[in-house]
């Protein structure tokens, strides 16, 4: 969770969900064991289940915002305070 908050913080407190999925995979926060044809969907599902939903529902550190066709993950005020304190 802390590494995910760090990625969002380093992106200026807001990151596109697609970019977050790529960064999370690079940082080995999520592991995707899927075939090539549904790799992208599996990566988003893993990101949602393991990172985004706990940060939204359990901790309230981020919120997901839809702008056009894109989804953005944005730190809440609580998330910013947690990032300052924990990172």
C-alpha positions as CSV (number, residue, x, y, z in Angstrom):
1,X,0.0,0.0,0.0
2,X,2.8,2.4,0.9
3,X,4.5,1.9,-2.4
4,X,1.2,2.6,-4.2
5,X,0.8,5.8,-2.3
6,X,4.4,6.7,-3.2
7,X,3.7,6.2,-6.9
8,X,0.6,8.5,-6.7
9,X,2.4,11.1,-4.6
10,X,5.4,11.1,-7.1
11,X,2.9,11.7,-9.9
12,X,1.7,14.9,-8.2
13,X,-1.1,13.3,-6.2
14,X,-3.1,12.2,-9.2
15,X,-2.4,9.5,-11.8
16,X,-4.2,7.9,-14.7
17,X,-5.3,4.4,-13.8
18,X,-3.6,2.9,-16.8
19,X,-0.3,4.5,-15.8
20,X,-0.8,3.4,-12.2
21,X,-1.3,-0.2,-13.4
22,X,2.0,-0.1,-15.4
23,X,3.9,1.5,-12.5
24,X,2.5,-1.0,-10.0
25,X,3.5,-3.9,-12.2
26,X,7.0,-2.5,-12.7
27,X,7.4,-2.1,-8.9
28,X,6.1,-5.6,-8.4
29,X,3.2,-4.4,-6.3
30,X,0.9,-6.5,-8.4
31,X,1.6,-9.7,-10.2
32,X,-0.4,-10.6,-13.4
33,X,-0.5,-14.2,-14.5
34,X,-2.6,-13.9,-17.6
35,X,-2.4,-14.8,-21.3
36,X,-1.5,-12.0,-23.6
37,X,-5.0,-11.5,-25.1
38,X,-6.5,-10.6,-21.7
39,X,-3.4,-9.3,-19.9
40,X,-4.5,-5.6,-19.8
41,X,-7.9,-6.6,-18.2
42,X,-6.2,-8.9,-15.7
43,X,-3.7,-6.1,-14.8
44,X,-6.6,-3.7,-14.1
45,X,-8.5,-6.3,-12.1
46,X,-5.4,-7.0,-10.0
47,X,-4.8,-3.3,-9.4
48,X,-8.4,-2.8,-8.4
49,X,-8.7,-5.7,-6.1
50,X,-5.3,-5.5,-4.3
51,X,-4.5,-1.7,-4.3
52,X,-7.3,0.7,-5.3
53,X,-10.3,-0.8,-3.4
54,X,-8.4,-1.1,-0.1
55,X,-7.1,2.5,-0.5
56,X,-10.6,3.7,-1.3
57,X,-12.9,1.6,0.9
58,X,-10.8,0.7,3.9
59,X,-8.5,3.7,4.3
60,X,-10.1,6.5,2.3
61,X,-6.7,7.6,1.1
62,X,-7.6,7.9,-2.6
63,X,-10.7,8.4,-4.8
64,X,-11.3,7.3,-8.4
65,X,-12.5,10.0,-10.8
66,X,-13.8,9.4,-14.3
67,X,-12.8,12.1,-16.8
68,X,-13.9,11.4,-20.3
69,X,-12.9,7.8,-21.1
70,X,-10.1,7.8,-18.5
71,X,-10.2,7.0,-14.8
72,X,-7.9,8.9,-12.5
73,X,-6.7,7.9,-9.1
74,X,-6.5,10.9,-6.9
75,X,-5.2,11.3,-3.3
76,X,-7.7,12.5,-0.8
77,X,-6.7,14.9,2.0
78,X,-6.3,12.0,4.4
79,X,-4.2,10.2,1.8
80,X,-1.9,13.3,1.5
81,X,-1.5,13.4,5.3
82,X,-0.8,9.6,5.4
83,X,1.8,9.9,2.6
84,X,3.6,12.7,4.5
85,X,3.6,10.7,7.7
86,X,4.3,7.2,6.3
87,X,6.5,7.8,3.3
